[in-house]
């Protein structure tokens, strides 16, 4: 797996946002988010066809998703993420906590399924 990761990984960007609450009594109305950090990490990225999504993420209808394989040491950054950019923007862990699918490969790598952010 180490050799495969070295040959086929590419850089993706992890966005960690900072929320600023302007009025503590109106928390839901006066929130503002700004980018605090952008971390580049290495990942193997593969698109998932919509037919396979029915089997990979049962009960959830997704438009477009990708499967990424990352090193386990980068999981802490993923858990703080609000957005993940891989040519398009995908929901991060904080915004998509109930829907992000994670599978451990071994002691060093984790597989994640990410959902694209819909621009309505």
Secondary structure as GFF3:
##gff-version 3
##sequence-region A 1 120
A	DSSP	alpha_helix	2	8	.	.	.	ID=ss1
A	DSSP	beta_strand	10	21	.	.	.	ID=ss2
A	DSSP	beta_strand	31	48	.	.	.	ID=ss3
A	DSSP	alpha_helix	50	56	.	.	.	ID=ss4
A	DSSP	beta_strand	65	71	.	.	.	ID=ss5
A	DSSP	three_ten_helix	72	74	.	.	.	ID=ss6
A	DSSP	alpha_helix	75	80	.	.	.	ID=ss7
A	DSSP	beta_strand	83	85	.	.	.	ID=ss8
A	DSSP	beta_strand	89	91	.	.	.	ID=ss9
A	DSSP	beta_strand	101	104	.	.	.	ID=ss10
A	DSSP	beta_strand	109	115	.	.	.	ID=ss11
###
